[in-house]
Amino acid sequence: MSNKVALVTGSNKGIGREIARGLGRLGMAVYASARDEERGRQTAEELRNEGIDVRFLQLDVTDEESIRRAADEIDRSFGRLDVLVNNAGITVDDERPTRTRPSNTIEATSATADHLRQVFEVNTFGTVAVTRAMLPLLRRSDGARVVNMSSPLGSLTLHSDLSHPVSQVGLLAYSSSKAALNMITIMYANALRDTGIKVNAANPGRVATALNDFSGERTPEQGAAIAIRLATLGDDGPTGGFFGDDGPVPW
Ligand SMILES: NC(=O)c1ccc[n+]([C@@H]2O[C@H](COP(=O)([O-])OP(=O)(O)OC[C@H]3O[C@@H](n4cnc5c(N)ncnc54)[C@H](OP(=O)(O)O)[C@@H]3O)[C@@H](O)[C@H]2O)c1
């Protein structure tokens, strides 16, 4: 892994920071990116002090100009990209679960079209914008890996199974943005199957981060593990799949 180059979006905190740390510990040169310059630089500094080969990139996945600048910078420095982790993700405050407001108490019908627009902008459209901008660099890698951070909340199968706890969760904007992301994962994997680029979706489990008011049970490091595995798949590994620590997640 020591000559590989990786980019992780939204890596100033939470699971993304642990993915950047984990890939860096494997010897990759890691672009830790963040929409906020100060928060991002702080994290990059922290990782650098641990001996990780890390570079900071300002990258807001909703800002095409910052995405283009990031791609230009990677092109200038390395001329290719081996690993892209589309990790940046949000929910809207109106449907953010908290320790006192579990996700199964939030009504799906309360989400507005504007809530969906805001969440899709980052979780779904942002992933498409970043992936398309990085594709020329990914194609120059000898077998690039793309990992999209998804969620079981994006699973149509689990939402349709009324005996499954996911079907009780009312986060409409978030869940539908991840369902669309799952479709994008499959279609990119199919389109890129002949190039050696593998595209998979990762389920980190319920991780205690700002996204859920730190109400998850898992640590960010545990949540990062599956993304790191998918980012380092061998040539015989899967593409177009959705995986958690325990194996495949139903679409
Ligand atoms: N936590 C869970 O239980 C869980 C479960 C399933 C899936 N996931 C997914 O895992 C991923 C990471 O989430 P997390 O739990 O680690 O949440 P988090 O701690 O809130 O981190 C989210 C990251 O995304 C960044 N971000 C938000 N909008 C952005 C934008 N427009 N451009 C670039 N970066 C942006 C945030 O930056 P700021 O600091 O600037 O806001 C932050 O670095 C997300 O895709 C999430 O949907 C999480």
The ligand as a Gaussian input file, in Angstrom:
#p B3LYP/6-31G(d) Opt

LIG

0 1
 N      -22.575000       7.698000      12.236000
 C      -23.263000       6.669000      11.795000
 O      -23.852000       5.890000      12.581000
 C      -23.349000       6.381000      10.312000
 C      -24.079000       5.248000       9.911000
 C      -24.155000       4.963000       8.552000
 C      -23.513000       5.765000       7.639000
 N      -22.808000       6.871000       8.054000
 C      -22.156000       7.704000       7.037000
 O      -20.782000       7.841000       7.330000
 C      -20.311000       9.084000       6.779000
 C      -19.544000       9.860000       7.841000
 O      -20.458000      10.276000       8.835000
 P      -20.074000      10.497000      10.362000
 O      -20.997000       9.658000      11.158000
 O      -18.617000      10.379000      10.570000
 O      -20.582000      12.010000      10.545000
 P      -19.832000      13.348000      10.997000
 O      -18.956000      13.101000      12.169000
 O      -20.917000      14.358000      11.092000
 O      -18.877000      13.669000       9.761000
 C      -19.389000      14.085000       8.529000
 C      -18.261000      14.708000       7.741000
 O      -18.790000      15.163000       6.479000
 C      -18.366000      16.503000       6.311000
 N      -19.216000      17.252000       5.387000
 C      -20.501000      17.626000       5.538000
 N      -20.905000      18.356000       4.479000
 C      -19.830000      18.447000       3.645000
 C      -19.601000      19.060000       2.406000
 N      -20.553000      19.774000       1.787000
 N      -18.385000      18.942000       1.825000
 C      -17.400000      18.234000       2.436000
 N      -17.548000      17.653000       3.624000
 C      -18.753000      17.733000       4.224000
 C      -18.363000      17.083000       7.713000
 O      -17.652000      18.304000       7.758000
 P      -17.999000      19.485000       8.850000
 O      -17.219000      19.136000      10.090000
 O      -17.526000      20.703000       8.161000
 O      -19.483000      19.438000       9.074000
 C      -17.666000      15.940000       8.431000
 O      -16.285000      15.975000       8.210000
 C      -21.540000       9.808000       6.241000
 O      -21.665000       9.613000       4.851000
 C      -22.679000       9.123000       6.970000
 O      -23.892000       9.219000       6.262000
 C      -22.713000       7.184000       9.371000

